[in-house]
Amino acid sequence: GKIPRGLGGMVVGMLTIQLFPVSRNSVLLGLFGIPFERALKFHKKLGLWILILMTAHMLGMWVAHSQYYRHGAPLVWNGAYTGHYAKGDSMRDSIKKGWERP
């Protein structure tokens, strides 16, 4: 689903900044005048949030995949839809005819 994927993206973003606060001679800490102890506290809180969001992402994707594979094999595109659809069929009906189970 969209929400679990969004949570995964947030985790990736947070992981990119996770190591900045724990570099003892970091240019960023010196530039902004942040004491190392305070940066370490931020690092620990950020790690906790990463763990929480990663768990939520995992559970959400687990649910999404269980719904996707609920009826057996996933649907695959057989290439039948070319943009033109039969008279009387709606575009949605014509697109549905292009999906099949392997």
C-alpha positions in Angstrom: 0.0 0.0 0.0 0.9 3.7 -0.2 1.2 4.3 3.5 3.7 1.5 4.2 5.8 2.6 1.2 5.7 6.1 2.6 6.9 4.9 6.0 9.7 3.0 4.3 10.8 6.2 2.5 10.8 8.1 5.8 13.0 5.4 7.3 15.5 5.7 4.4 15.6 9.5 4.9 16.1 9.1 8.6 18.9 6.5 8.1 20.8 9.0 5.9 21.1 11.4 8.8 21.5 8.9 11.6 25.3 9.0 11.7 25.8 12.8 11.5 25.3 13.5 15.3 27.7 10.8 16.5 30.8 12.0 14.7 32.8 13.5 17.6 34.7 16.0 15.4 31.8 16.7 13.1 31.9 19.9 11.1 28.1 20.2 11.4 28.1 20.0 15.2 30.9 22.6 15.4 29.2 24.9 12.8 25.9 24.9 14.7 27.5 24.9 18.2 25.7 21.7 19.3 27.4 19.8 22.2 28.2 16.2 21.5 26.1 14.9 24.4 23.0 16.6 23.0 23.8 15.2 19.5 24.1 11.8 21.1 20.7 12.1 22.7 19.2 13.1 19.3 20.9 10.1 17.7 19.3 7.7 20.3 15.8 9.3 19.8 16.2 9.1 16.0 17.2 5.4 16.3 14.0 4.7 18.3 11.8 6.5 15.7 13.6 4.5 13.0 12.8 1.3 14.8 9.1 2.2 15.3 8.6 3.3 11.7 10.5 0.3 10.3 8.3 -2.0 12.3 5.2 -0.2 11.0 6.5 -0.4 7.5 7.2 -4.1 7.8 3.7 -4.8 9.2 2.0 -2.7 6.6 3.8 -4.3 3.7 3.1 -7.7 5.2 -0.7 -6.9 5.2 -0.5 -5.4 1.7 1.3 -8.5 0.3 -1.1 -10.9 2.1 -4.0 -9.1 0.4 -2.2 -9.1 -3.0 -1.5 -12.8 -3.0 -4.8 -13.7 -1.3 -6.2 -15.4 -4.4 -3.1 -17.3 -5.4 -0.7 -16.2 -8.1 -0.6 -12.4 -8.8 -2.1 -11.0 -11.9 0.3 -10.4 -14.8 -0.1 -8.4 -17.9 -0.5 -10.4 -21.1 -0.2 -7.5 -23.4 -3.7 -7.7 -24.8 -4.6 -4.1 -24.2 -3.3 -1.9 -27.0 -5.3 1.3 -26.3 -8.2 0.3 -28.6 -11.1 -1.5 -27.0 -14.0 -3.5 -28.4 -17.3 -1.8 -29.2 -19.5 -2.0 -26.2 -16.7 -2.5 -23.7 -15.6 0.3 -21.5 -11.9 1.1 -21.3 -11.9 -0.5 -17.8 -13.4 -3.8 -19.1 -10.9 -3.9 -21.9 -8.0 -3.3 -19.5 -9.3 -6.0 -17.2 -9.2 -8.5 -20.1 -5.5 -7.9 -20.4 -4.7 -9.3 -16.9 -4.5 -13.0 -16.3 -3.1 -15.5 -13.7 -0.1 -17.5 -14.9 
